[in-house]
């Protein structure tokens, strides 16, 4: 597998929702805790950590404060401890309906309550002591089998999801977690749901919903019969096995899903690491070292994993053959670098429906007459412009600074501060994207900067990948989509920053 952080295990953050649909909150003032918040935001996010003593207990750390939840012998609870103490140790007791009960390990009492009346003093479990786990991470990721060290992906030939891929390459490796009825569904890139018998279905039926469990920082998915998803057989078909307790075979990591892109040059051919020109119906040429615009089809050797450096905002392109694009002698571009360096970093300039790339020598990457790419141009013309297409987000979830984007109930408007999210469908045409929402309506811009989701005709939006894991969305008027205090999605931002950037 490639190094340099291409495969990053996601830090699992989550919210805990009580029986009254309110989130456990850690307050800065007095380090008090309550269950008053109606939505999942910064103060409601928690991280589960294993007990340093290697026992069965776990620790709950506030993402907001960096401090630990504790329960004293008299039942008083707080989130004040900078270092975990004996009072910070809890046992997680999963219930048949998927909810958790939190029990103080040293004192044996149960944690619960409502509003600001929380305590850890109950001797029996009532609805007030039941907590639903709501993941706070972005729900689109790669799923890695811990035992097989292989990635799950849609296998269209067998009509199943299998954990047999060495790398999460291509759109088939995208898994979207759908939170519904206090449980989770696993959605494939073609918008079908994984049922516990291994079948893929179009509706999130009961057997396609799972309870999340955590074990040593890993995830397990328990079905409605109390059995766990696991890779089965030589192909690693994902289905519920026989085990009613999660072992290594039933554990998974969620990994970040960076953008995978294809680029089309001015000659209308795909940028590739294959030698020579590919011809439909004939075997593909072998991979080479030169990066050239010479292919008529979009296949693995034309797909590049793109990552943006958080400090410089420059990007790298990693090929399916295992090398980064790098600047070489006389301005050539080859896919041979095994480590990130200054010569593998490219500055992106967004030019409407096209993008230009500037290499570390200060010159623009252009397509030479033979199709090879080289950083030899001082100015941007037709040969220096490329169409860049995101290929591993056919379905899209957007999250801003205040929450997820979701269609407002009973309205054609879009909220930007929700704990739940809608899954939108993307289509692509000539450097622009069309976004289709719930009910099949297209996103479109209305009067006074409003954005609606009931369009009969598709409207073009431009995606600009500005930061690692975040993009800006530009409208035909040149304005950027943003979230704001009103909670509504609007198209009136002048710059692609802050509330105009979206995790995707």
DOKOLMI-362512 format. One line per field, with one value per residue (C-alpha): x, y, z; residue number from 1. Coordinates in steps of 0.02 Angstrom, whole numbers, padded with zeros to 5 digits. Layout:
% DOKOLMI-362512
xx = c(X,...)
yy = c(Y,...)
zz = c(Z,...)
seq = c(NUM,...)
***
This chain:
% DOKOLMI-362512
xx = c(00000,00061,00133,00140,-00032,-00130,-00226,-00281,-00389,-00526,-00532,-00703,-00800,-00982,-01127,-01231,-01419,-01534,-01712,-01777,-01675,-01553,-01363,-01239,-01148,-00985,-00992,-00838,-00911,-00881,-00846,-01026,-01120,-01301,-01416,-01503,-01438,-01557,-01417,-01240,-01110,-00938,-00985,-01080,-00935,-00847,-00704,-00697,-00526,-00472,-00430,-00241,-00242,-00294,-00455,-00631,-00672,-00665,-00643,-00752,-00654,-00739,-00676,-00717,-00628,-00501,-00555,-00630,-00803,-00801,-00926,-00898,-00961,-01108,-01163,-01100,-01035,-00920,-00801,-00654,-00515,-00364,-00292,-00399,-00425,-00514,-00680,-00665,-00683,-00848,-00914,-01016,-01163,-01244,-01432,-01537,-01605,-01429,-01423,-01287,-01292,-01143,-01096,-00965,-00838,-00776,-00949,-01066,-01200,-01280,-01263,-01417,-01547,-01621,-01576,-01456,-01509,-01378,-01303,-01220,-01315,-01453,-01452,-01567,-01582,-01729,-01757,-01662,-01502,-01510,-01396,-01394,-01225,-01224,-01060,-00993,-00869,-00904,-01001,-00915,-00761,-00666,-00701,-00550,-00567,-00449,-00420,-00394,-00313,-00419,-00540,-00725,-00789,-00939,-00914,-01040,-01005,-01059,-01183,-01108,-00985,-00821,-00670,-00534,-00453,-00273,-00307,-00469,-00454,-00599,-00778,-00824,-00728,-00838,-00950,-01079,-01146,-01330,-01397,-01579,-01693,-01546,-01451,-01334,-01346,-01201,-01235,-01136,-01081,-01233,-01351,-01397,-01397,-01303,-01419,-01354,-01370,-01249,-01381,-01391,-01563,-01635,-01724,-01652,-01756,-01737,-01606,-01503,-01486,-01348,-01303,-01129,-01012,-00836,-00695,-00516,-00548,-00622,-00802,-00918,-01089,-01222,-01379,-01556,-01522,-01372,-01243,-01100,-01045,-00885,-00795,-00843,-00764,-00616,-00686,-00724,-00910,-00981,-01124,-01175,-01080,-01116,-01031,-01134,-00979,-00861,-00689,-00551,-00646,-00793,-00691,-00668,-00576,-00652,-00524,-00528,-00585,-00479,-00536,-00493,-00493,-00465,-00396,-00436,-00317,-00349,-00334,-00489,-00387,-00366,-00205,-00127,00027,00003,00122,00050,-00129,-00264,-00385,-00558,-00572,-00385,-00272,-00213,-00030,00076,00105,00255,00339,00289,00124,00040,-00130,-00146,-00297,-00474,-00548,-00561,-00486,-00374,-00216,-00308,-00366,-00261,-00280,-00269,-00220,-00200,-00068,-00153,-00015,00033,-00136,-00036,-00085,-00007,-00066,-00037,-00057,-00126,00049,00114,00203,00175,00184,00352,00448,00604,00742,00692,00519,00454,00318,00338,00243,00397,00412,00385,00391,00309,00432,00433,00442,00282,00179,00074,-00019,-00196,-00271,-00459,-00512,-00699,-00731,-00544,-00393,-00210,-00066,00095,00247,00385,00492,00361,00301,00133,00105,00059,00022,00160,00125,00161,00038,00169,00148,00287,00302,00377,00248,00254,00073,-00093,-00169,-00274,-00135,-00111,-00293,-00368,-00540,-00531,-00670,-00704,-00746,-00770,-00920,-01068,-01167,-01119,-01138,-01089,-01042,-01002,-00943,-01115,-01173,-01232,-01330,-01507,-01668,-01784,-01941,-02089,-01982,-01873,-01736,-01578,-01519,-01333,-01335,-01416,-01357,-01431,-01386,-01459,-01367,-01360,-01325,-01192,-01180,-01039,-01028,-00884,-00801,-00962,-01072,-01260,-01329,-01491,-01577,-01720,-01866,-01757,-01758,-01599,-01512,-01533,-01503,-01651,-01678,-01575,-01445,-01562,-01523,-01669,-01678,-01833,-01767,-01838,-01681,-01502,-01396,-01207,-01101,-00911,-00813,-00648,-00544,-00467,-00412,-00385,-00557,-00646,-00711,-00793,-00947,-00961,-01119,-01139,-01144,-00970,-01032,-00992,-01116,-01105,-01189,-01228,-01318,-01488,-01449,-01497,-01385,-01353,-01255,-01183,-01005,-00868,-00722,-00697,-00655,-00732,-00919,-00901,-00797,-00880,-00817,-00864)
yy = c(00000,00177,00275,00461,00464,00407,00287,00380,00290,00410,00463,00404,00549,00530,00603,00517,00545,00510,00446,00625,00651,00768,00759,00740,00908,00959,01142,01253,01344,01240,01085,01033,00908,00910,00832,00985,01007,00962,00938,00871,01009,01040,01031,00869,00770,00633,00512,00337,00286,00116,00100,00127,-00022,-00136,-00183,-00190,-00013,00136,00324,00462,00616,00777,00829,01008,01017,00878,00822,00661,00619,00562,00497,00507,00385,00499,00503,00676,00689,00815,00833,00911,00781,00825,00653,00496,00440,00291,00386,00406,00221,00163,-00002,00004,-00117,-00132,-00162,-00268,-00113,-00048,00084,00092,00091,00172,00098,00170,00031,00076,00117,00003,00136,00185,00355,00448,00583,00729,00910,00969,00833,00703,00583,00414,00345,00234,00055,-00007,00031,00139,00235,00381,00275,00227,00317,00310,00325,00452,00459,00635,00593,00624,00468,00432,00325,00167,00010,-00099,-00276,-00288,-00475,-00483,-00312,-00290,-00153,-00176,-00130,-00158,-00309,-00282,-00451,-00545,-00413,-00404,-00308,-00401,-00365,-00422,-00263,-00218,-00033,00068,00119,00185,00229,00051,00070,00212,00163,00286,00263,00307,00346,00294,00244,00248,00122,00124,00062,00030,00109,00060,00182,00135,00185,00008,-00053,-00204,-00333,-00451,-00601,-00516,-00457,-00278,-00197,-00027,00010,00020,-00125,-00200,-00327,-00188,-00093,-00122,-00074,00000,-00072,-00016,-00132,-00073,00076,-00031,-00044,-00194,-00201,-00306,-00357,-00376,-00559,-00513,-00574,-00474,-00427,-00512,-00556,-00735,-00856,-00835,-00674,-00599,-00571,-00456,-00539,-00582,-00735,-00852,-00756,-00667,-00584,-00479,-00556,-00498,-00558,-00445,-00286,-00144,00020,00172,00264,00435,00433,00563,00628,00520,00616,00603,00743,00778,00883,01000,00853,00777,00629,00568,00599,00428,00333,00204,00199,00247,00278,00161,00098,00037,-00152,-00186,-00229,-00078,-00029,-00064,00072,00183,00325,00474,00561,00590,00639,00488,00382,00375,00282,00316,00166,00133,00203,00365,00386,00485,00506,00692,00759,00940,00995,01087,01218,01260,01213,01131,00958,00792,00663,00479,00351,00175,00111,00172,00335,00521,00643,00729,00863,00795,00862,00982,01006,00829,00752,00570,00459,00391,00476,00367,00511,00682,00823,00998,00925,00822,00974,01070,01234,01232,01383,01372,01444,01418,01246,01213,01202,01246,01167,01257,01150,01186,01268,01406,01353,01285,01106,01095,00959,00944,00895,00712,00716,00711,00831,00952,01106,01223,01362,01537,01577,01486,01447,01305,01176,01223,01197,01031,00967,00890,00767,00694,00510,00435,00537,00485,00514,00661,00714,00894,00958,01139,01224,01213,01042,00940,00998,00929,00980,01074,00976,01035,01158,01170,01256,01177,01186,01189,01155,00984,00832,00719,00729,00702,00602,00698,00628,00704,00709,00789,00883,00981,01034,01067,00966,00950,00907,00811,00798,00712,00681,00699,00890,00983,01116,01289,01468,01579,01761,01853,01715,01575,01394,01277,01091,01071,01120,01035,01074,01047,01198,01193,01213,01220,01122,01196,01083,01211,01116,00937,00859,01023,01105,01266,01266,01409,01461,01527,01703,01681,01676,01534,01431,01463,01421,01556,01611,01585,01400,01413,01374,01533,01580,01749,01722,01816,01707,01518,01513,01485,01455,01434,01274,01103,00936,00805)
zz = c(00000,-00032,00112,00149,00226,00074,00185,00341,00471,00523,00704,00758,00833,00882,00977,01111,01097,01244,01243,01225,01064,01149,01133,01274,01284,01368,01420,01436,01587,01742,01636,01663,01556,01502,01374,01304,01126,00984,00855,00839,00836,00909,01094,01066,00991,01088,01057,01130,01197,01265,01449,01471,01590,01446,01533,01461,01517,01399,01415,01342,01290,01235,01063,01109,01277,01263,01438,01503,01565,01747,01874,02062,02192,02236,02052,02007,01828,01745,01599,01689,01700,01594,01626,01645,01824,01902,01896,01706,01671,01597,01532,01372,01377,01204,01210,01090,01001,00968,01103,01235,01423,01509,01677,01792,01812,01987,02059,01960,01931,01765,01679,01615,01643,01548,01513,01651,01771,01725,01850,01862,02011,01938,02000,01861,01675,01621,01456,01533,01535,01350,01225,01035,00947,00805,00708,00684,00546,00363,00312,00146,00170,00127,00229,00273,00340,00490,00473,00285,00263,00107,00056,00026,-00146,-00257,-00370,-00512,-00593,-00437,-00379,-00205,-00096,-00072,00038,-00082,-00149,-00105,-00132,-00127,-00309,-00411,-00376,-00325,-00160,-00097,00050,00120,00296,00312,00486,00498,00642,00764,00657,00507,00329,00210,00041,-00114,-00249,-00355,-00212,-00156,00024,00090,00169,00302,00184,00062,-00061,-00122,-00112,-00161,00003,00181,00246,00420,00366,00288,00452,00579,00755,00773,00903,00946,00996,01021,00907,00769,00706,00701,00618,00706,00611,00676,00723,00830,00704,00633,00458,00403,00241,00196,00073,-00045,-00120,00050,00017,00151,00244,00422,00483,00626,00765,00896,00968,00864,00837,00721,00567,00612,00638,00512,00497,00413,00308,00228,00046,-00045,-00215,-00364,-00527,-00714,-00821,-01004,-01107,-01254,-01377,-01291,-01229,-01051,-00957,-00923,-00869,-01007,-01153,-01320,-01369,-01309,-01442,-01399,-01418,-01411,-01262,-01165,-01179,-01024,-00894,-00920,-00827,-00933,-00899,-01067,-01138,-01252,-01204,-01273,-01124,-00938,-00847,-00696,-00774,-00810,-00629,-00505,-00319,-00280,-00110,-00057,00068,00211,00228,00049,-00031,-00171,-00231,-00276,-00402,-00362,-00501,-00496,-00540,-00371,-00409,-00385,-00529,-00515,-00609,-00693,-00805,-00944,-00867,-00899,-00790,-00739,-00617,-00529,-00359,-00206,-00081,-00075,-00109,-00183,-00358,-00332,-00281,-00407,-00383,-00452,-00538,-00563,-00730,-00740,-00814,-00831,-00716,-00745,-00649,-00603,-00558,-00433,-00570,-00581,-00753,-00810,-00860,-01044,-01171,-01299,-01480,-01442,-01297,-01159,-01013,-00970,-00859,-00989,-01014,-00942,-00987,-00991,-01159,-01227,-01209,-01026,-00977,-00920,-00876,-00702,-00657,-00485,-00514,-00340,-00282,-00390,-00231,-00122,00060,00104,00276,00319,00477,00558,00502,00354,00202,00203,00116,00232,00272,00169,00072,-00082,00018,00089,00269,00308,00496,00513,00611,00477,00294,00123,-00008,-00172,-00346,-00459,-00647,-00746,-00911,-00985,-00822,-00725,-00607,-00592,-00420,-00399,-00231,-00144,-00262,-00417,-00426,-00477,-00376,-00450,-00396,-00368,-00328,-00197,-00186,-00135,-00182,-00214,-00249,-00357,-00528,-00682,-00781,-00726,-00680,-00691,-00535,-00533,-00401,-00342,-00230,-00113,00043,00096,00101,00063,-00094,-00146,-00259,-00383,-00474,-00651,-00579,-00505,-00325,-00205,-00103,00083,00246,00370,00526,00444,00418,00234,00086,-00013,-00169,-00119,-00056,-00148,-00091,-00076,00110,00282,00271,00082,00099,00108,00169,00040)
seq = c(1,2,3,4,5,6,7,8,9,10,11,12,13,14,15,16,17,18,19,20,21,22,23,24,25,26,27,28,29,30,31,32,33,34,35,36,37,38,39,40,41,42,43,44,45,46,47,48,49,50,51,52,53,54,55,56,57,58,59,60,61,62,63,64,65,66,67,68,69,70,71,72,73,74,75,76,77,78,79,80,81,82,83,84,85,86,87,88,89,90,91,92,93,94,95,96,97,98,99,100,101,102,103,104,105,106,107,108,109,110,111,112,113,114,115,116,117,118,119,120,121,122,123,124,125,126,127,128,129,130,131,132,133,134,135,136,137,138,139,140,141,142,143,144,145,146,147,148,149,150,151,152,153,154,155,156,157,158,159,160,161,162,163,164,165,166,167,168,169,170,171,172,173,174,175,176,177,178,179,180,181,182,183,184,185,186,187,188,189,190,191,192,193,194,195,196,197,198,199,200,201,202,203,204,205,206,207,208,209,210,211,212,213,214,215,216,217,218,219,220,221,222,223,224,225,226,227,228,229,230,231,232,233,234,235,236,237,238,239,240,241,242,243,244,245,246,247,248,249,250,251,252,253,254,255,256,257,258,259,260,261,262,263,264,265,266,267,268,269,270,271,272,273,274,275,276,277,278,279,280,281,282,283,284,285,286,287,288,289,290,291,292,293,294,295,296,297,298,299,300,301,302,303,304,305,306,307,308,309,310,311,312,313,314,315,316,317,318,319,320,321,322,323,324,325,326,327,328,329,330,331,332,333,334,335,336,337,338,339,340,341,342,343,344,345,346,347,348,349,350,351,352,353,354,355,356,357,358,359,360,361,362,363,364,365,366,367,368,369,370,371,372,373,374,375,376,377,378,379,380,381,382,383,384,385,386,387,388,389,390,391,392,393,394,395,396,397,398,399,400,401,402,403,404,405,406,407,408,409,410,411,412,413,414,415,416,417,418,419,420,421,422,423,424,425,426,427,428,429,430,431,432,433,434,435,436,437,438,439,440,441,442,443,444,445,446,447,448,449,450,451,452,453,454,455,456,457,458,459,460,461,462,463,464,465,466,467,468,469,470,471,472,473,474,475,476,477,478,479,480,481,482,483,484,485,486,487,488,489,490,491,492,493,494,495,496,497,498,499,500,501,502,503,504)
***
